Structures are given as C-alpha cells and as structure tokens.
C-alpha cells in the first residue's frame, strides 16, 4: 500500500494541547518504521490539531532533514501530503494560512522546494499557496533544472506553479518531445490557447519534408532521447489529434495536414491504379476534393501517375482532375485530346459515308435551322484559292464536322457520291434555313475545292447571310458597326459580341486544317464557329427591335423547331468558368416558387441539399453508391434540375439539355451555394417556405404534437428502456440546449406555424415504441428532457416520412437572418402561416 494515497480519511482527533512540537517527528518516526499507516495517520492528524502552527512545524521538520530525496516516499513527504489533506478538511482555515504571516513561510517553502525532491512540489504549492509567492527563486531553480538535464522536473514545477507566462514554451517542451513525453507538454499548455498554437506550430515544423530531427537532438546531449518514435508520420498523428482536441484551425499545421492528405492520396491511387477496386468517377471525385489547388499534392499526384505505363488511364485521370497539361508527357496530352472529343455528345466528326448515313436524317430534317461554315489551311497569298478541309453543320444541340478530304476520296467512290448528294440536298431544300457569314465566298471555295459541288451557290435556297444582316444592324442607337474594322473583334466575332455579349475566340483560325487528327482546340473552335450562327439568329429573331431590325424580315418567320438556346455553348474570349452566370434582364428566367423548384444533387452536395430543403426546395440527394447516370435518369423522370460538384458536368448536361444541369462551386459554403442557385434560377423564397420541408428526408408534411402528448410518449419510451435522453440528432431549432428557452426573433415575422393537423391517438399504430400508422417510428431520443420542461414551448412537430421530431427555437430566426436578402426580394404575406 502506498502511504501517500490513503483509502480513507481519519476523523480529526481531539488531543490534549500543550504537546512539544519537537516530539512530533519522533513519535511519527516510530510508527513509520512499523508501517502502521492507519495509526500513523490518526496520530498525525491529532498532532496537526494540537500544534499552534502546523505549517511552521512542517517547515522545521523539512529543514531538519535533507535526506528526503530517496526513491521510496520519505516520512517528511508523507507528512506534507497529510497536512495538505488535513488543511483541506478544516471548515475554517487558521489565520496563519493567509495574510502577512504567510509571506515568510512562503519564502522558506520556496527554498525547500528548490532543494527537496519532486514529491514535495505538489503539497508545498498547495499548502503555502506558492502560485502567489515571489517567482524569482522558483524561475531560477527551473532554469537550473533545465541546464542539469532534469527536463521533466522543470516542466512539472513550471506547470504546478503556473509559470508558463514567464517561461519559453519551445525551450520547455522540445526536450520532452524528444523523449516521447508528449503528455507532459500537453499538460503544460493546457487551457492556454496561445501556447497550444505555438506548440503545434513547433511540432508541425518537424513534419516538413526533409527535416532532420537529429539536428535538434544534438542540442540535448544529456537527455535520453527516443528518436525512433519521432518519425514524421508519428508526429503528424500527434499534431492532427491535438488540432482536433484544441479546436484550432488546420491552416496552423500545413505540413501535418499535407502529410495526411498525401497518405490518403497514395491509398486512393493504390485502390484505383493498382487494385482497380474503385470506379474512376468515385476516385476522381475523392482525389479532386483531396488535392484541390495544393501544388505539392499535385506534384505528388503527377509523379504517381507518371509511374504508370497505361497511357489511356493516366490521360483519363488527368482529364478528370484538370491537371496542367504542360506538366504531362506529350503522349498523355495527345490521349487526353482524343478522350475529350469522345466524351462530348454535342460534336460529331464524320469521316466516312457510313457515319454520314447514320446522321443523315438529323442533318436533312425539314423545317429546321442550321449553321454552315467552312475551314481551310491559310495560304498566306502563295497563289490560288485554298482547298477546303472541313465543313461544319450546326443543328440545335449538336455540331457535325465533315472531313472533306476523306469524304471526297476516292473520286467516284461511294463516299464522295453520298457526300455530294447530302450537301446538295441540304443546300437546295428551301424548308431548311441555312445560316452563314459571308456565304457566297464560302460556297465558291467549296465548289472550287470539290467539282461535284461547283453549282452549290446556284442551288442554294433558304439561305440567310448574317454578314448582310450585320451591316444593317444598329446597336444602342449608334450607327452601323465597322464590320471590317482593324481594331478589336471583327466580322463574326464582332457580331457575336454585339448580340451575345462576348466575342468568339479566334485563336485557332489560322491553324493547319489539313492536319489529321485535328487538335482538340481546332475541333471546338470549328464547332463554335458554326453553332454561334444559331445563337445569333435566335437572339435576333426574339428581339429584332433591340438591334433596329424590321420584325417582318424573312428569318423571323422561320424559327425552326425551337426558339430556345441550344445546348452547345461556343467558347468565348475571357469566358468565366463560374457556373453562376448572371442573366441579363432580357434573358432572365421566369420566377419559380421555392416549393415548385425540384433538384437532384450528387452525393458530394449533401450540405447544399439540406440547406435548400430548409428553404422549401424539393431536393433529392443521391446516395454515395449512385453515380451520375442515376442523376440524369432521376432528372428526366421527375423533371428535376441536376446540381453536380463538377466532374460529370459535361456528361450530365449532354443527357438532360440546356438549363437543366448546373456545376456547383465546391469552394463555397453550402449557404453561399444555395443563394447562388436561387438567384441563377430566379427562385422565389418566402418566409412561409422556411422549414416547410423536412431537412432529413425531404417530406413536405408535418404532424403537430401537443406538449402533453410528447411528454407522455417520451415517458413511455424511457420506461420501455429506450434512450429517451438528449442525443446528437439535429432539429429545426437549437432546442438541444436546455438553457435556450427564448425565441430569438429575426427582423420580420419568424414564428413557425406551418399548416398541418394535430397528431391524435388514432394516428399511432403503437404507443410503445411510438409508431405512426404508416410504420414510421418517432425518433424520441432526439428530444432532450430540458425541452419538455420549457415553459414557452407549446407544441412539437414530427415528420411522418422519417419520424424526426422538431420544435421551435433560435434556428428559425438564424436562417431568416442569413437569407434576408433572398426573402426581401419576395413579397411578404400579410400574416404568417397558420
């Protein structure tokens, strides 16, 4: 048994007074040798009660003995601990424990503290209140201990006397960390946030790549070091644990965080690239969220990918993650270009008569509007008209690129005949509106390059040259533009800028169009050149007066199959990559009530989904096992808009059409994302929409539960053995905190009273456990007992879809305040919902 840790406290004795203090140590020494601890304790407490000044007696006893530094607990150290306990047990401490009388005793205690064993530290600090004593001798002693290599004793003494403000945290903690005594360093900075930050910054600096811990260790030759336990990985685990424990910003420890992410990146790459036990889509989404814009992680990822021999897989990974092409091998970059074209569902490269025949019905559909353009290799005045290399035909939503050199050879073959027949039929059909820009010159070049189409210009019917329209336009009451001016955008690029707001990117115009295969940039440029003709045409037909064009012009009578914009977007100069594109007043979408707005979110946007549900939006969130194809299917079947975290955006958009898919900026918080989406789709949110839908399951119906019935149901669930207490379940309000009994009103009407009927006994299938008639069990464990006792709370709400229980608290006011600008843009009802 440890004499310094008694199992019970003896009752204070009532000894006769007048005993000689000098006999006190002798009496105790006799009992100490027999180890009769119960009797020893009783005798000590009697002496403490009988002595006039037990504190002075203790100091005299310690002064008389200098041999208390042994390994076993000395009698003097035991007496000091017993006196500490005895003083704590006294109802009214004596006057000697405070005031001026304590000062000389504190000075003696400090001297003894610096000369005695560590076992005296805690009782002497407590008995003589050494935290308030003169710190100079103690600080000098701590520095001396540190110089002697007694690092543990130094930091323990500094911690007990709360001297952290007078000591250097790095000096005190470094040797302890080198000895793998992280716990002592933790206690040293406990409840001191500024020191916690400095300790973590120090430990994180040891986690940086290339750091040699032996350089630091050489400064402490007298310490017994355990460097084998100070690997960057082990240190990183400590840093991450303390980051969470202290609730500090991870940005404080970039090396440990990067180390953790790098380990996760290696694991993911092993699972996908070696085991191949992950899908490409899941892998790319996780890696994109992990790497982000971190250049170090990007470099590590590039090295991991470079070690693979599978060029196609590396290219697909680089494509999905938008890795910088300048840091990739040329073979990978070329493979990426081919993959990009294969993934596009809006550009078709036709190089054989079989491919031409497959799309013939689409190209020759009567009544439609098509954009026609040609590309050829620039000759730079070397003589003769250049040979046309590519013919682009744009229809709504798609662009077909016709490879003329391959389709026209061999002469007299099946391919050339099919090609000439299709082009002739397209140009001569008056029901198909053909759009061009400088069409006469293009058709002459086509006829010169391919004699079978020499009469193309004469056969043209239903053509509309937008160059002629451009010369008639007046923008904003200004004269007609200088279409062929030398400065700024010219020609078609200028027209696109004036009508659609941004010029075309013409950087690929003077490229080698005879080269095969064409580069990705060339393909996209060629498609844009033709498709922008449709976009301009639709805009002019919708608002001819805006450009001072007559409304009865021929092109305004033939809009084709649809007046809406197609699904293909031409690349524009300095086009913003942000999905939050602000619409002009003329193009603004019609207002949509929040409860009529329906979306489907991928599994990475769960926070956004809950936020939108909070505002009344109908949200379906895919589970982690469902991929983007499921999102497209749900969107088509249920009429929902797809919200995606980015990677599958182009694939999804091609499947559901324009305006039905939006890429969400994952760098924004859920609240910012929600606001941007509401503005983008012109969704009208009113105060009555807030919490009109269950955030957990999307149900838009509630049952109102009286307070008495809720108390009864909770009581029954507790008696049954259920948890019945507070849980981590969330609710519409912050009612989990028992002290939060007052509703904090936000500006405007914040009372929560959705239209719903009361829960009656007939609605319950069983009372224990509380189960609704549809089989849904009420989640009563989420109702804290303090909420049931809240006087201002009159009723609760339960969701019949998932059984969650809600009540009114401060969350309603907070949400109303956070989305105030959205609510202010919507008219308020005369009164709140009832």
RAPE-V614900 format. One record per pair of residues at least 24 apart in sequence whose C-alpha atoms are under 6 Angstrom apart, sorted by the first residue. I is the first residue (numbers start at 1). J is the second residue. If there is no record, write none. Layout:
I,J / I,J
//
This chain:
4,78 / 10,42 / 12,45 / 13,46 / 15,46 / 17,50 / 69,117 / 77,120 / 80,123 / 81,123 / 84,123 / 84,127 / 114,141 / 131,161 / 149,222 / 159,188 / 178,225 / 179,225 / 179,226 / 204,253 / 204,255 / 204,256 / 207,232 / 207,255 / 208,255 / 288,321 / 337,520 / 345,654 / 346,398 / 347,398 / 347,399 / 348,400 / 349,401 / 350,401 / 350,402 / 351,403 / 351,406 / 351,407 / 352,407 / 353,415 / 364,426 / 366,431 / 366,432 / 367,431 / 367,432 / 367,560 / 368,432 / 368,560 / 368,561 / 369,432 / 369,433 / 369,560 / 370,394 / 370,395 / 370,434 / 371,434 / 371,435 / 371,530 / 371,533 / 371,534 / 372,435 / 372,436 / 372,530 / 373,530 / 376,513 / 377,512 / 377,513 / 387,449 / 389,513 / 389,514 / 394,530 / 394,531 / 396,566 / 397,566 / 397,567 / 397,568 / 399,527 / 427,460 / 428,459 / 428,460 / 428,461 / 430,461 / 430,462 / 433,462 / 433,463 / 434,463 / 435,464 / 435,465 / 436,465 / 436,466 / 437,465 / 437,466 / 437,467 / 438,467 / 439,465 / 473,547 / 474,547 / 474,548 / 475,547 / 503,572 / 503,573 / 504,572 / 504,573 / 505,572 / 505,573 / 528,570 / 567,657 / 567,658 / 579,663 / 591,682 / 591,683 / 592,683 / 592,684 / 593,683 / 593,684 / 594,683 / 594,684 / 594,685 / 598,640 / 599,640 / 599,641 / 599,642 / 600,642 / 601,643 / 602,644 / 607,670 / 608,670 / 610,695 / 613,693 / 613,695 / 614,690 / 614,691 / 614,695 / 615,689 / 615,690 / 616,689 / 616,690 / 616,692 / 616,693 / 685,823 / 686,823 / 699,801 / 702,756 / 702,798 / 702,799 / 703,756 / 703,757 / 703,758 / 703,759 / 703,797 / 703,798 / 704,757 / 704,758 / 704,759 / 704,796 / 704,797 / 705,758 / 705,759 / 705,795 / 705,796 / 705,797 / 706,795 / 707,794 / 707,795 / 723,781 / 724,781 / 725,781 / 725,784 / 726,782 / 726,783 / 726,784 / 727,782 / 729,782 / 731,806 / 732,806 / 733,808 / 733,809 / 733,810 / 733,811 / 734,809 / 734,810 / 734,811 / 735,809 / 738,786 / 738,787 / 743,809 / 743,810 / 744,810 / 745,813 / 746,813 / 746,817 / 750,813 / 753,833 / 753,834 / 754,833 / 755,834 / 776,803 / 777,803 / 778,803 / 779,803 / 779,804
//
